Amino acid sequence: MEIAVATVILIGVSAVLLSMYKSGKFFTSAILSALGGIASMLSVNALGLLTGFKIAVNAYTLVICALFGVPGTITLTLLNTVLLRQ
């Protein structure tokens, strides 16, 4: 199970990095994607003051949001909703 999860993550990261490389502006797109993902995670947590919903801020969630951008934040939000709510 752990190998399957690691493989899926590796394929996802490779796809994101490859698309950034093919765009011709790798560093610009990587930085903008990272900033957008982290900003969206912080905005979800800011809205969490009103709704009670938060995403834990740790190294793993920051890396996911920085690598995948806004889709990474959406995925973390869905996983938090589906897996951690009872």
C-alpha positions as a Python dict, from the first residue, in 0.01 Angstrom:
ca = {
    (1, 'M'): (0, 0, 0),
    (2, 'E'): (278, 244, 87),
    (3, 'I'): (458, 166, -238),
    (4, 'A'): (140, 237, -437),
    (5, 'V'): (90, 573, -265),
    (6, 'A'): (455, 667, -321),
    (7, 'T'): (427, 570, -687),
    (8, 'V'): (115, 782, -740),
    (9, 'I'): (280, 1080, -570),
    (10, 'L'): (595, 1037, -779),
    (11, 'I'): (394, 1024, -1102),
    (12, 'G'): (197, 1334, -1001),
    (13, 'V'): (507, 1533, -911),
    (14, 'S'): (678, 1423, -1233),
    (15, 'A'): (380, 1532, -1442),
    (16, 'V'): (369, 1874, -1276),
    (17, 'L'): (742, 1931, -1317),
    (18, 'L'): (737, 1812, -1678),
    (19, 'S'): (453, 2047, -1769),
    (20, 'M'): (635, 2337, -1604),
    (21, 'Y'): (952, 2251, -1796),
    (22, 'K'): (771, 2228, -2129),
    (23, 'S'): (609, 2568, -2079),
    (24, 'G'): (949, 2733, -2134),
    (25, 'K'): (931, 2932, -1812),
    (26, 'F'): (1004, 2667, -1552),
    (27, 'F'): (1113, 2884, -1262),
    (28, 'T'): (843, 3145, -1310),
    (29, 'S'): (566, 2887, -1330),
    (30, 'A'): (707, 2689, -1036),
    (31, 'I'): (724, 2996, -814),
    (32, 'L'): (377, 3119, -913),
    (33, 'S'): (229, 2774, -857),
    (34, 'A'): (393, 2748, -515),
    (35, 'L'): (277, 3095, -411),
    (36, 'G'): (-75, 3028, -534),
    (37, 'G'): (-96, 2698, -348),
    (38, 'I'): (34, 2836, -22),
    (39, 'A'): (-190, 3144, -49),
    (40, 'S'): (-493, 2923, -109),
    (41, 'M'): (-406, 2707, 191),
    (42, 'L'): (-372, 3017, 410),
    (43, 'S'): (-704, 3150, 282),
    (44, 'V'): (-877, 2820, 363),
    (45, 'N'): (-736, 2845, 715),
    (46, 'A'): (-841, 3210, 742),
    (47, 'L'): (-1196, 3116, 643),
    (48, 'G'): (-1167, 2835, 898),
    (49, 'L'): (-1204, 3098, 1169),
    (50, 'L'): (-1561, 3143, 1049),
    (51, 'T'): (-1643, 2784, 956),
    (52, 'G'): (-1430, 2578, 1194),
    (53, 'F'): (-1259, 2397, 903),
    (54, 'K'): (-879, 2399, 895),
    (55, 'I'): (-595, 2231, 710),
    (56, 'A'): (-303, 2145, 936),
    (57, 'V'): (4, 2352, 852),
    (58, 'N'): (306, 2123, 855),
    (59, 'A'): (588, 2028, 620),
    (60, 'Y'): (380, 1774, 427),
    (61, 'T'): (86, 2002, 357),
    (62, 'L'): (313, 2292, 263),
    (63, 'V'): (503, 2074, 15),
    (64, 'I'): (180, 1942, -138),
    (65, 'C'): (39, 2294, -175),
    (66, 'A'): (368, 2428, -310),
    (67, 'L'): (412, 2150, -567),
    (68, 'F'): (54, 2116, -686),
    (69, 'G'): (-75, 2469, -628),
    (70, 'V'): (-448, 2527, -588),
    (71, 'P'): (-540, 2169, -693),
    (72, 'G'): (-321, 2046, -406),
    (73, 'T'): (-515, 2262, -163),
    (74, 'I'): (-845, 2135, -302),
    (75, 'T'): (-725, 1777, -267),
    (76, 'L'): (-618, 1833, 93),
    (77, 'T'): (-955, 1992, 167),
    (78, 'L'): (-1144, 1698, 18),
    (79, 'L'): (-924, 1444, 197),
    (80, 'N'): (-972, 1628, 524),
    (81, 'T'): (-1348, 1632, 473),
    (82, 'V'): (-1385, 1270, 362),
    (83, 'L'): (-1128, 1096, 580),
    (84, 'L'): (-1115, 1293, 903),
    (85, 'R'): (-1476, 1399, 960),
    (86, 'Q'): (-1700, 1160, 1150),
}
